[in-house]
Amino acid sequence: VMHERNAHNFPLDLAAFEVPSING
Protein backbone atom coordinates (compact mmCIF):
# COMPACT_ATOMS: atom_id res chain seq x y z
CA VAL A 1 0.00 0.00 0.00
CA MET A 2 2.85 2.37 0.85
CA HIS A 3 4.53 1.67 -2.48
CA GLU A 4 1.29 2.16 -4.42
CA ARG A 5 0.57 5.40 -2.60
CA ASN A 6 4.08 6.64 -3.29
CA ALA A 7 3.64 5.96 -7.01
CA HIS A 8 0.38 7.90 -7.02
CA ASN A 9 1.91 10.67 -4.95
CA PHE A 10 4.85 11.02 -7.33
CA PRO A 11 2.86 12.86 -10.05
CA LEU A 12 0.83 14.69 -7.42
CA ASP A 13 3.97 15.96 -5.70
CA LEU A 14 5.40 17.08 -9.02
CA ALA A 15 2.22 18.97 -9.93
CA ALA A 16 1.97 20.46 -6.44
CA PHE A 17 5.53 21.72 -6.78
CA GLU A 18 4.93 23.27 -10.21
CA VAL A 19 1.58 24.74 -9.24
CA PRO A 20 2.96 27.13 -6.60
CA SER A 21 5.91 27.91 -8.86
CA ILE A 22 3.57 29.16 -11.61
CA ASN A 23 1.10 30.71 -9.18
CA GLY A 24 3.73 32.31 -7.01
PDB file of N, H, CA, C and O in Angstrom:
ATOM      1  N   VAL A   1       0.862  -1.199   0.000  1.00  0.00           N
ATOM      2  CA  VAL A   1       0.000   0.000   0.000  1.00  0.00           C
ATOM      3  C   VAL A   1       0.896   1.246   0.000  1.00  0.00           C
ATOM      4  O   VAL A   1       0.610   2.223  -0.693  1.00  0.00           O
ATOM      5  N   MET A   2       1.964   1.203   0.772  1.00  0.00           N
ATOM      6  H   MET A   2       2.196   0.409   1.335  1.00  0.00           H
ATOM      7  CA  MET A   2       2.846   2.370   0.847  1.00  0.00           C
ATOM      8  C   MET A   2       3.505   2.617  -0.523  1.00  0.00           C
ATOM      9  O   MET A   2       3.678   3.757  -0.955  1.00  0.00           O
ATOM     10  N   HIS A   3       3.860   1.522  -1.180  1.00  0.00           N
ATOM     11  H   HIS A   3       3.719   0.596  -0.830  1.00  0.00           H
ATOM     12  CA  HIS A   3       4.527   1.669  -2.480  1.00  0.00           C
ATOM     13  C   HIS A   3       3.546   2.200  -3.523  1.00  0.00           C
ATOM     14  O   HIS A   3       3.903   3.011  -4.377  1.00  0.00           O
ATOM     15  N   GLU A   4       2.289   1.721  -3.436  1.00  0.00           N
ATOM     16  H   GLU A   4       1.999   1.061  -2.742  1.00  0.00           H
ATOM     17  CA  GLU A   4       1.292   2.156  -4.424  1.00  0.00           C
ATOM     18  C   GLU A   4       0.950   3.628  -4.185  1.00  0.00           C
ATOM     19  O   GLU A   4       0.727   4.390  -5.126  1.00  0.00           O
ATOM     20  N   ARG A   5       0.913   4.003  -2.931  1.00  0.00           N
ATOM     21  H   ARG A   5       1.094   3.384  -2.166  1.00  0.00           H
ATOM     22  CA  ARG A   5       0.571   5.400  -2.597  1.00  0.00           C
ATOM     23  C   ARG A   5       1.722   6.317  -3.038  1.00  0.00           C
ATOM     24  O   ARG A   5       1.498   7.441  -3.488  1.00  0.00           O
ATOM     25  N   ASN A   6       2.925   5.829  -2.904  1.00  0.00           N
ATOM     26  H   ASN A   6       3.107   4.916  -2.539  1.00  0.00           H
ATOM     27  CA  ASN A   6       4.076   6.636  -3.292  1.00  0.00           C
ATOM     28  C   ASN A   6       4.071   6.875  -4.803  1.00  0.00           C
ATOM     29  O   ASN A   6       4.418   7.959  -5.273  1.00  0.00           O
ATOM     30  N   ALA A   7       3.677   5.853  -5.549  1.00  0.00           N
ATOM     31  H   ALA A   7       3.396   4.973  -5.167  1.00  0.00           H
ATOM     32  CA  ALA A   7       3.635   5.958  -7.008  1.00  0.00           C
ATOM     33  C   ALA A   7       2.567   6.965  -7.416  1.00  0.00           C
ATOM     34  O   ALA A   7       2.740   7.713  -8.379  1.00  0.00           O
ATOM     35  N   HIS A   8       1.477   6.976  -6.684  1.00  0.00           N
ATOM     36  H   HIS A   8       1.337   6.369  -5.902  1.00  0.00           H
ATOM     37  CA  HIS A   8       0.378   7.897  -7.024  1.00  0.00           C
ATOM     38  C   HIS A   8       0.714   9.304  -6.528  1.00  0.00           C
ATOM     39  O   HIS A   8       0.230  10.297  -7.071  1.00  0.00           O
ATOM     40  N   ASN A   9       1.530   9.372  -5.513  1.00  0.00           N
ATOM     41  H   ASN A   9       1.923   8.565  -5.072  1.00  0.00           H
ATOM     42  CA  ASN A   9       1.913  10.671  -4.951  1.00  0.00           C
ATOM     43  C   ASN A   9       3.027  11.314  -5.777  1.00  0.00           C
ATOM     44  O   ASN A   9       3.232  12.526  -5.722  1.00  0.00           O
ATOM     45  N   PHE A  10       3.732  10.501  -6.530  1.00  0.00           N
ATOM     46  H   PHE A  10       3.566   9.516  -6.574  1.00  0.00           H
ATOM     47  CA  PHE A  10       4.846  11.019  -7.333  1.00  0.00           C
ATOM     48  C   PHE A  10       4.380  12.123  -8.290  1.00  0.00           C
ATOM     49  O   PHE A  10       4.936  13.222  -8.280  1.00  0.00           O
ATOM     50  N   PRO A  11       3.373  11.841  -9.107  1.00  0.00           N
ATOM     51  CA  PRO A  11       2.859  12.858 -10.052  1.00  0.00           C
ATOM     52  C   PRO A  11       2.165  13.993  -9.316  1.00  0.00           C
ATOM     53  O   PRO A  11       2.180  15.139  -9.766  1.00  0.00           O
ATOM     54  N   LEU A  12       1.561  13.668  -8.190  1.00  0.00           N
ATOM     55  H   LEU A  12       1.548  12.737  -7.825  1.00  0.00           H
ATOM     56  CA  LEU A  12       0.835  14.691  -7.424  1.00  0.00           C
ATOM     57  C   LEU A  12       1.848  15.663  -6.814  1.00  0.00           C
ATOM     58  O   LEU A  12       1.629  16.874  -6.792  1.00  0.00           O
ATOM     59  N   ASP A  13       2.942  15.119  -6.328  1.00  0.00           N
ATOM     60  H   ASP A  13       3.120  14.135  -6.346  1.00  0.00           H
ATOM     61  CA  ASP A  13       3.965  15.960  -5.704  1.00  0.00           C
ATOM     62  C   ASP A  13       4.606  16.856  -6.764  1.00  0.00           C
ATOM     63  O   ASP A  13       4.928  18.014  -6.499  1.00  0.00           O
ATOM     64  N   LEU A  14       4.784  16.316  -7.947  1.00  0.00           N
ATOM     65  H   LEU A  14       4.522  15.375  -8.163  1.00  0.00           H
ATOM     66  CA  LEU A  14       5.399  17.080  -9.025  1.00  0.00           C
ATOM     67  C   LEU A  14       4.490  18.231  -9.427  1.00  0.00           C
ATOM     68  O   LEU A  14       4.953  19.354  -9.628  1.00  0.00           O
ATOM     69  N   ALA A  15       3.195  17.951  -9.545  1.00  0.00           N
ATOM     70  H   ALA A  15       2.819  17.039  -9.381  1.00  0.00           H
ATOM     71  CA  ALA A  15       2.220  18.972  -9.935  1.00  0.00           C
ATOM     72  C   ALA A  15       2.099  20.001  -8.821  1.00  0.00           C
ATOM     73  O   ALA A  15       1.991  21.197  -9.089  1.00  0.00           O
ATOM     74  N   ALA A  16       2.116  19.548  -7.587  1.00  0.00           N
ATOM     75  H   ALA A  16       2.204  18.576  -7.369  1.00  0.00           H
ATOM     76  CA  ALA A  16       1.966  20.460  -6.441  1.00  0.00           C
ATOM     77  C   ALA A  16       3.180  21.388  -6.383  1.00  0.00           C
ATOM     78  O   ALA A  16       3.072  22.531  -5.939  1.00  0.00           O
ATOM     79  N   PHE A  17       4.312  20.901  -6.825  1.00  0.00           N
ATOM     80  H   PHE A  17       4.400  19.972  -7.185  1.00  0.00           H
ATOM     81  CA  PHE A  17       5.534  21.720  -6.782  1.00  0.00           C
ATOM     82  C   PHE A  17       5.535  22.751  -7.917  1.00  0.00           C
ATOM     83  O   PHE A  17       6.037  23.865  -7.762  1.00  0.00           O
ATOM     84  N   GLU A  18       4.961  22.355  -9.064  1.00  0.00           N
ATOM     85  H   GLU A  18       4.554  21.451  -9.190  1.00  0.00           H
ATOM     86  CA  GLU A  18       4.934  23.267 -10.210  1.00  0.00           C
ATOM     87  C   GLU A  18       3.781  24.256 -10.096  1.00  0.00           C
ATOM     88  O   GLU A  18       3.839  25.354 -10.649  1.00  0.00           O
ATOM     89  N   VAL A  19       2.754  23.871  -9.393  1.00  0.00           N
ATOM     90  H   VAL A  19       2.706  22.978  -8.943  1.00  0.00           H
ATOM     91  CA  VAL A  19       1.579  24.743  -9.245  1.00  0.00           C
ATOM     92  C   VAL A  19       1.944  26.032  -8.505  1.00  0.00           C
ATOM     93  O   VAL A  19       1.647  27.124  -8.990  1.00  0.00           O
ATOM     94  N   PRO A  20       2.580  25.919  -7.345  1.00  0.00           N
ATOM     95  CA  PRO A  20       2.957  27.125  -6.599  1.00  0.00           C
ATOM     96  C   PRO A  20       4.036  27.920  -7.339  1.00  0.00           C
ATOM     97  O   PRO A  20       4.124  29.139  -7.196  1.00  0.00           O
ATOM     98  N   SER A  21       4.839  27.237  -8.113  1.00  0.00           N
ATOM     99  H   SER A  21       4.768  26.246  -8.229  1.00  0.00           H
ATOM    100  CA  SER A  21       5.906  27.907  -8.857  1.00  0.00           C
ATOM    101  C   SER A  21       5.292  28.832  -9.911  1.00  0.00           C
ATOM    102  O   SER A  21       5.769  29.946 -10.125  1.00  0.00           O
ATOM    103  N   ILE A  22       4.234  28.359 -10.561  1.00  0.00           N
ATOM    104  H   ILE A  22       3.846  27.454 -10.387  1.00  0.00           H
ATOM    105  CA  ILE A  22       3.574  29.157 -11.606  1.00  0.00           C
ATOM    106  C   ILE A  22       2.657  30.198 -10.964  1.00  0.00           C
ATOM    107  O   ILE A  22       2.511  31.314 -11.463  1.00  0.00           O
ATOM    108  N   ASN A  23       2.047  29.808  -9.853  1.00  0.00           N
ATOM    109  H   ASN A  23       2.165  28.902  -9.447  1.00  0.00           H
ATOM    110  CA  ASN A  23       1.104  30.708  -9.179  1.00  0.00           C
ATOM    111  C   ASN A  23       1.872  31.784  -8.417  1.00  0.00           C
ATOM    112  O   ASN A  23       1.467  32.945  -8.371  1.00  0.00           O
ATOM    113  N   GLY A  24       2.982  31.372  -7.825  1.00  0.00           N
ATOM    114  H   GLY A  24       3.311  30.428  -7.862  1.00  0.00           H
ATOM    115  CA  GLY A  24       3.730  32.315  -7.011  1.00  0.00           C
ATOM    116  C   GLY A  24       4.790  33.015  -7.839  1.00  0.00           C
ATOM    117  O   GLY A  24       5.527  33.853  -7.319  1.00  0.00           O
TER     118      GLY A  24
END
